[in-house]
Amino acid sequence: MTARGKHVLCRVTVAIVTTLLAACDGGPSEAEYLAACLKEGETGAGKAVRREVGVNSEAQCKCAATEVSSSLSADARRSMILNMQGKKEESKAIISKMNEAEKMASMNAGLEMIKKCGGP
């Protein structure tokens, strides 16, 4: 292999590793949150509450996905998704590892999301 070929191979490897690390460290994506939110809205209680309140599930979930991705930590987003998926114990385990400032920031971000996006 030529020196130029090694250089190109090295740059490609660095780009792939950087992309993988970003994906691993970034926590759940907006798409993952959106999918969990929409699925939760299809369940009996979630569906009934949204219908009663008159909330458009898709619009509310899209808004919420954008809000949480910009205002919550990866762990807080992961906890919310697990909670929506019915995995309450896993969600609680994540929250229990957060310090008080992180918990308070998550609560405030959640309240702000409800103000901006509406919904139950």
C-alpha positions, 0 to 999 in steps of 0.5 A: 500500500502506498503512503497516500493509500495509508493516509486515506485509510487512516482518515476514513477509519478516524471518520468512522470511529468518530461517527460511532462514538458520537452515536454511542455517547449522544443518547437516544435520538429524536426519532427514538423518542418520537417512536416511543411517544407515538406508541405510548399514545396508542395505548388505552390510557394514553389514547384516552387522555389525549382524546379527552384533552384534544391533543394531536399525538403526532404533533405533540410527540414531534414537538416533545422530541425536539424539546427533549433532545435540546434540553435534557441529558442523554440519561434523562432522555433514556429514562423518559423513553424507558418510562414510555415503554413501560420499563419503569424499573429501568427508568427509575434506576437511571434517575436514581444515579442522577444528582439533585441538580440533574433531577431538577433540570430534568423536571424543569425541562419536562414542565417546559416541554408540556408548556410548549407542546401541550399534552398530558 
